[in-house]
Amino acid sequence: MRNGLSLAMIGVLKKMTETYPDFERLSLMDTKSIIVASTDESTLGRDFSTRNYFQNASESSSGMAHAATAVRELSQTAQTLKSLLDRLRA
């Protein structure tokens, strides 16, 4: 679960909570509602599909479109960070 990409995503999420202190924690779910990155590591790998907010977003095409855009942007950022980390380690 904790590969280089997920670690990079966790780093991005932690930076976001530092930048926006109103967010207590941030998590990233896949399309099956499994937490793949989070500032709260105890939630990694957990399934949130039974939660109302996930079900409501899944039923709303605008909610899913917004989520898909956010995931794509975060994934691109995480991949960039991973590449930079790999170069620094080399």
N, C-alpha and C positions, 0 to 999 in steps of 0.2 A: 504493500500500500504506500509506503514512504519511499518512492523512487526519487530521482533527481528532479523530475518535473513537478511532482507534488510538493517537494521541499521548496522549490522556487515559488510555487503558488502560495504556499504558507508564508513565505517571506514577503510576497506582495501584499497579502491580506494583513499581516502584522504591520507593515508600513502604512497601510490605509487606516488602521486603527490609531496609529500614532498621529497621522495627518488629520483625522476626523475623530477627535476624542469622544464624540457623542455615541460612537459605535462601541459597545462593550465587547462584542466579538463578531467576527465575520466567518462565514463558511461558504464553501462552494460545493454544490451537489451536481451529480451527473443526471442524465435524463430519467434515471430510475430512482432518483431521490436518495442516492447513497452519497454520504459526505466524502469527498475526495481530497479536500483541503480545508483547514480550519485553524483559526487562532486558538481554538479550544481543542487540543489534541485528543481529549477523551471522546470526542464525537466522530473521529475518523473511522470510516467504514460503517457507520450506523445508517440504518434505513429510516427515512423520515416520510415514507410514502403515505402513512396513515394520518399525518398531520394535516389539519384543515388548510393551512396556508399553501401547502404544496398541491393539494387537490384543487383548490380554487385557481391557482396559477396554471395548473395543467389543463383545466377546463376553459380557460380564457386564452384565445389565440393571441391577444396583445400581450398577455402576461408571459406566455411562452416565447413570443418573438423577442420581447425585451430581455428575458433570461438568456436566450440563445445568443443574442448580441453581446451581452455582458460576459458570458462564458467564453465566447470566441475572443473577445478583446483581452480578457484576463489570461487566457491560454497563450495568446501571442506574446503578451508581456512576460509571462512565466518562461516561455521558450527562449526569449531574448535573454532573460536573466540567467537561465541555465547555461546558455552558450557563453555568456560573459564569465560565469563562474568556472566553467570548464577551461576556458582560455587562461584564467588567472591561476588555476591549479596546475596547468601544463608547464 
